[in-house]
Amino acid sequence: MTELNAAGLAAMVDHTFLQSTGTRAEAEHAAAEAARLGAYSVCVSPSMLPLASTGARITAVCGFPSGKHHSSVKAAEAAEAVSNGAHEIDMVIDVGAVRSGDYAAVERDIAAVREAVPAPTVLKVILETAALTDEQIVRSCAAAESSGADFVKTSTGFHPDGGATVHAVELMARTVAPRLGVKASGGIRDWAAAQAMIAAGATRLGLSGTAEVLGGGRSTGY
């Protein structure tokens, strides 16, 4: 695959601002930065919505970061975020349900959010791949697809086991592409890492250090 230039890479980025200590002014700044950099969207916590103005699409997280919320709560959170301007929802599944083999519960969880935010809202499903086996990743991807999701996503970036890996992205892409998109997020800190994720099959990237990555990875990204 030919390496993307900076503008092409930026157009695949959800520029992320999810700090628990963040302020509304900082979220507005992140939205402005996303637009300035040509990012696909700005990704924020639902409590930061609505944003005053942005030239980028808005992504909001749901059930973040643990996924240990009742499906009805996730669904309500997603619906409120959309009513406040979100175009896309990144929901966290119950990783414990995956680890216990209860994929029916995983499907119900995703389906509840999908029902609450039907198309054209884009629904991405966060798996926390670093905490899962290959088989669990594949089966979680299948659950996301059968429940109507548009993307599968590697990580929240908050899990102690880590974030995105080339191996996980390749596995996810083999399982769902081209029917679903694949978002790589968590620990992508420089240009080379971002390009490696795209080469592995990522169709979207989650970055908080977007400017640094686009500029050659001079400092850390998310």
C-alpha positions as CSV (number, residue, x, y, z in Angstrom):
1,M,0.0,0.0,0.0
2,T,1.3,3.5,-0.9
3,E,2.0,5.6,2.1
4,L,-0.5,8.4,2.7
5,N,0.5,12.0,2.8
6,A,-0.3,14.1,5.8
7,A,-3.6,15.4,4.4
8,G,-4.7,11.8,3.5
9,L,-3.8,10.5,6.9
10,A,-5.5,13.5,8.7
11,A,-8.7,12.7,6.8
12,M,-8.8,9.3,8.6
13,V,-8.4,10.6,12.1
14,D,-10.8,11.0,14.9
15,H,-9.0,13.7,16.9
16,T,-9.6,12.7,20.5
17,F,-10.1,14.6,23.6
18,L,-11.3,12.4,26.4
19,Q,-9.4,13.5,29.5
20,S,-11.4,13.0,32.7
21,T,-10.1,16.4,33.9
22,G,-11.0,18.2,30.7
23,T,-13.0,21.4,30.5
24,R,-15.5,22.5,28.0
25,A,-13.2,25.2,26.7
26,E,-10.5,22.5,26.1
27,A,-13.1,20.4,24.2
28,E,-14.0,23.4,22.1
29,H,-10.3,23.9,21.4
30,A,-9.9,20.3,20.4
31,A,-12.8,20.7,17.9
32,A,-11.2,23.7,16.4
33,E,-7.9,21.9,16.1
34,A,-9.6,18.9,14.4
35,A,-11.0,21.3,11.8
36,R,-7.7,23.1,11.4
37,L,-5.8,19.8,10.9
38,G,-8.4,18.4,8.4
39,A,-9.3,15.5,10.7
40,Y,-12.3,13.4,10.0
41,S,-13.9,14.1,13.4
42,V,-13.4,15.3,16.9
43,C,-14.0,12.6,19.5
44,V,-15.2,13.9,22.9
45,S,-17.1,12.8,26.0
46,P,-20.9,13.2,25.7
47,S,-20.9,15.7,28.6
48,M,-19.0,18.1,26.4
49,L,-21.9,18.3,23.9
50,P,-23.2,20.3,22.3
51,L,-20.1,22.0,20.9
52,A,-20.5,25.6,19.9
53,S,-19.1,25.1,16.5
54,T,-16.8,22.8,14.6
55,G,-15.8,22.2,11.0
56,A,-15.3,18.5,11.7
57,R,-17.8,15.8,12.4
58,I,-18.5,15.0,16.1
59,T,-17.9,11.6,17.6
60,A,-19.0,10.9,21.2
61,V,-18.1,7.9,23.4
62,C,-20.6,5.7,25.1
63,G,-20.2,3.4,28.1
64,F,-16.7,4.8,28.3
65,P,-14.2,3.6,29.4
66,S,-15.2,0.4,31.3
67,G,-18.2,-0.8,29.3
68,K,-19.7,-1.9,32.6
69,H,-23.0,-0.1,32.1
70,H,-26.4,-1.5,31.6
71,S,-27.3,-1.6,27.9
72,S,-30.3,0.7,28.5
73,V,-27.9,3.3,30.0
74,K,-25.5,3.0,27.0
75,A,-28.5,3.4,24.6
76,A,-29.8,6.5,26.4
77,E,-26.3,8.0,26.6
78,A,-25.8,7.5,22.8
79,A,-29.2,8.9,21.9
80,E,-28.7,12.0,24.0
81,A,-25.2,12.5,22.4
82,V,-26.8,12.3,18.9
83,S,-29.5,14.8,20.0
84,N,-26.7,17.1,21.1
85,G,-24.9,17.0,17.7
86,A,-22.9,13.8,17.6
87,H,-22.6,12.1,14.2
88,E,-20.8,9.0,15.4
89,I,-20.9,6.9,18.6
90,D,-17.9,4.8,19.9
91,M,-19.4,2.4,22.4
92,V,-17.5,0.1,24.8
93,I,-18.6,-3.4,25.1
94,D,-18.6,-5.5,28.3
95,V,-15.2,-7.1,27.9
96,G,-16.1,-9.4,30.8
97,A,-19.0,-10.8,28.8
98,V,-16.6,-11.6,26.0
99,R,-14.1,-13.2,28.4
100,S,-16.8,-15.4,29.8
101,G,-18.0,-16.4,26.4
102,D,-21.4,-14.7,26.6
103,Y,-21.5,-13.4,23.0
104,A,-25.3,-13.3,23.1
105,A,-25.0,-10.6,25.8
106,V,-22.5,-8.8,23.7
107,E,-24.8,-8.8,20.7
108,R,-27.7,-7.6,22.8
109,D,-25.6,-4.7,24.2
110,I,-24.6,-3.5,20.8
111,A,-28.0,-4.0,19.3
112,A,-29.5,-1.8,22.1
113,V,-27.3,1.1,21.1
114,R,-27.8,0.5,17.4
115,E,-31.6,0.7,17.9
116,A,-31.2,3.9,19.9
117,V,-29.0,5.5,17.2
118,P,-30.0,4.1,13.8
119,A,-28.3,5.1,10.6
120,P,-27.1,7.5,9.4
121,T,-25.4,7.7,12.8
122,V,-22.2,5.7,12.6
123,L,-21.7,3.1,15.4
124,K,-18.2,1.9,16.3
125,V,-17.7,-0.9,18.8
126,I,-14.7,-0.8,21.1
127,L,-13.3,-4.3,21.9
128,E,-10.2,-3.7,24.1
129,T,-8.3,-6.1,21.9
130,A,-5.2,-6.1,24.2
131,A,-7.3,-7.9,26.9
132,L,-8.6,-10.5,24.5
133,T,-7.4,-13.6,22.7
134,D,-7.4,-13.9,18.9
135,E,-10.5,-16.1,19.1
136,Q,-12.3,-13.6,21.3
137,I,-11.4,-10.7,19.0
138,V,-12.8,-12.6,16.0
139,R,-16.0,-13.6,17.8
140,S,-16.5,-10.0,19.1
141,C,-16.1,-8.7,15.6
142,A,-18.7,-11.1,14.4
143,A,-21.0,-10.0,17.2
144,A,-20.6,-6.4,16.2
145,E,-21.3,-7.1,12.6
146,S,-24.4,-9.2,13.4
147,S,-25.7,-6.4,15.6
148,G,-25.5,-3.7,13.0
149,A,-22.3,-1.9,13.9
150,D,-20.4,0.1,11.2
151,F,-16.9,-0.2,12.7
152,V,-15.0,-2.3,15.1
153,K,-12.4,-0.4,17.2
154,T,-9.3,-1.8,19.0
155,S,-9.2,0.2,22.3
156,T,-10.3,3.0,24.6
157,G,-6.7,3.9,25.3
158,F,-7.4,3.6,29.0
159,H,-7.0,-0.2,29.5
160,P,-3.8,-1.3,31.5
161,D,-3.2,-4.1,29.0
162,G,-2.5,-1.6,26.2
163,G,-3.9,-0.2,23.0
164,A,-3.8,-1.0,19.3
165,T,-1.4,-3.5,17.7
166,V,-0.7,-4.3,14.1
167,H,-1.7,-7.9,14.8
168,A,-5.1,-7.0,16.2
169,V,-5.9,-4.6,13.4
170,E,-4.9,-7.3,10.8
171,L,-7.1,-9.8,12.5
172,M,-10.0,-7.5,12.7
173,A,-9.7,-6.5,9.1
174,R,-9.5,-10.1,7.9
175,T,-12.7,-10.8,9.9
176,V,-14.9,-7.8,8.9
177,A,-13.4,-5.9,6.0
178,P,-14.7,-4.5,3.7
179,R,-18.2,-4.8,5.2
180,L,-17.2,-2.9,8.4
181,G,-14.6,-0.3,9.0
182,V,-11.7,-0.9,11.5
183,K,-10.5,1.9,13.8
184,A,-7.1,1.6,15.5
185,S,-6.8,3.7,18.7
186,G,-4.6,3.7,21.7
187,G,-0.8,4.2,21.8
188,I,-0.4,5.4,18.2
189,R,2.3,8.0,18.9
190,D,4.1,8.7,15.6
191,W,3.9,8.8,11.8
192,A,5.4,5.3,11.4
193,A,2.9,3.7,13.8
194,A,0.0,5.4,12.1
195,Q,1.1,4.3,8.7
196,A,1.6,0.7,10.0
197,M,-2.0,0.6,11.3
198,I,-3.4,1.8,7.9
199,A,-1.3,-0.8,6.1
200,A,-2.7,-3.5,8.4
201,G,-6.2,-2.6,7.5
202,A,-7.3,0.4,9.7
203,T,-9.8,2.7,7.9
204,R,-9.9,5.1,10.8
205,L,-7.4,6.2,13.5
206,G,-8.0,7.6,17.0
207,L,-5.3,10.1,17.9
208,S,-5.0,12.8,20.5
209,G,-1.6,13.9,19.4
210,T,-2.8,14.4,15.9
211,A,-0.6,17.4,15.1
212,E,2.5,15.7,16.4
213,V,1.8,12.5,14.5
214,L,1.2,14.5,11.3
215,G,4.4,16.4,11.9
216,G,6.5,13.3,12.4
217,G,5.8,12.1,15.9
218,R,7.7,14.7,17.9
219,S,5.6,14.0,21.0
220,T,3.2,11.5,22.4
221,G,-0.2,10.8,20.9
222,Y,-3.2,8.8,22.2
